[in-house]
Amino acid sequence: MVQGTETGAGVIRLAWPDVGPAELAAVADVLESGFLTMGPKVEEFERGLAAACGTPDAVAVASGTAALHLAVLASEIGEGDEVIVPAYTFPSTANAVVLSGATPVLVDVDPVTMNVDPSAVYDAVTERTRAVIAVHLFGRPLDWEALQSAVPPDVALIEDAAGALGARWRGMPCGGLGVMGCLSFHPRKVVTTGEGGAVTVFDPSLSAAVRRLRHHGIDAGSGVDIVRPSTNYRLSDLQCAIGVTQLARLDELLRERRRVAEAYNERLAEIVTTPAADDGDEHGWQAYVVQVERRDDVLAALRAQGIEAQIGTYALHRLSAYREQGRFPCADACFERALALPLHSRLTDVEIDRVAAALDKEVSRH
Ligand SMILES: *Cc1c(COP(=O)(O)O)cnc(C)c1O
């Protein structure tokens, strides 16, 4: 049994994947069908994802990280090429670049939005820049227009929309803004398949490349030939069946997360910097992340009270793999201050009150 989150005294979980009888039935159907992978559920999930992001195609893959890796590989970015990435992000944004043999170039972020700073992107462009991997961090749409004007037209804009399925920039779906968009279906994201990801894509030749690269390098047309060896990054029908069911519930899943976010906003507005999207945008609420002084003390105090809070994400230049890239003071500030609060559809008003009261007490104490 899971620990009750309904009572005042139980542990309040950081995340709780919103899966139930519909997902269970979908998995049972696949088990009975005899097609556990490369069957019809993969295609159905891909069509649904493309529709949700407003792209002609989507390719389901093993994880958000696999999606990023394949987006870079399909762009034929490799040795000698530079890819600009934010210094404050989940590490796989940059790892995907390194795994492809190219060089990630870190740039600073905006201290309030925590998204990449377009003027820092502008300053980082060189003759070797092939792409920017732009993150809608925690589901907050980044300023796409500012980013577009920061780079020459031949630099590819790839979205790390791992946490932004359902978010909208000026009415347009995140994951459908760049040449490719990378989604994740990890249990802490809005839509989950346990593990999983997808690349949304406009250009049919790029989509063919992603499909080839997720399946050993085998060309779907030829069936036998491999020009460039690749790996197995496929997503199974079992997982895609969960994904299809989750996608059908996307509006409901988003609404529930928005409910919790708005409830936190009401209670915390006077206490901390609360997260928001730009005017005209819709936040996807992958995570609810505030900024506080003495974050580590606050985090420890919340955890001691059974509230599963977490840091926001990573400052890459503080990891051994990405040191010596320069100074990123805003990424440092985000890393030191960001605090993710519990966010999932089972949270009750009583629990939200409890989190808000605990945070209020800790913030006023310091
Ligand atoms: C979750 C996440 C990833 C990685 O996705 P996985 O499915 O866990 O591999 C990458 N980038 C961002 C911004 C994420 O939030």
The ligand as a MOL file (V3000), in Angstrom:
LIG
                    3D

  0  0  0     0  0            999 V3000
M  V30 BEGIN CTAB
M  V30 COUNTS 15 15 0 0 0
M  V30 BEGIN ATOM
M  V30 1 C 12.9800 14.8900 -17.9910 0
M  V30 2 C 13.8380 15.7400 -18.8170 0
M  V30 3 C 14.7720 15.1880 -19.7040 0
M  V30 4 C 15.0660 13.7060 -19.7840 0
M  V30 5 O 13.9850 12.8930 -20.0720 0
M  V30 6 P 14.0770 11.3180 -19.7620 0
M  V30 7 O 12.8210 10.7640 -20.3410 0
M  V30 8 O 14.1350 11.1660 -18.2710 0
M  V30 9 O 15.2920 10.7890 -20.4110 0
M  V30 10 C 15.4970 16.0520 -20.4900 0
M  V30 11 N 15.3340 17.3780 -20.4260 0
M  V30 12 C 14.4550 17.9470 -19.5780 0
M  V30 13 C 14.2990 19.4230 -19.5700 0
M  V30 14 C 13.6890 17.1530 -18.7430 0
M  V30 15 O 12.8280 17.7260 -17.8910 0
M  V30 END ATOM
M  V30 BEGIN BOND
M  V30 1 1 1 2
M  V30 2 1 2 3
M  V30 3 2 2 14
M  V30 4 1 3 4
M  V30 5 2 3 10
M  V30 6 1 4 5
M  V30 7 1 5 6
M  V30 8 2 6 7
M  V30 9 1 6 8
M  V30 10 1 6 9
M  V30 11 1 10 11
M  V30 12 2 11 12
M  V30 13 1 12 13
M  V30 14 1 12 14
M  V30 15 1 14 15
M  V30 END BOND
M  V30 END CTAB
M  END
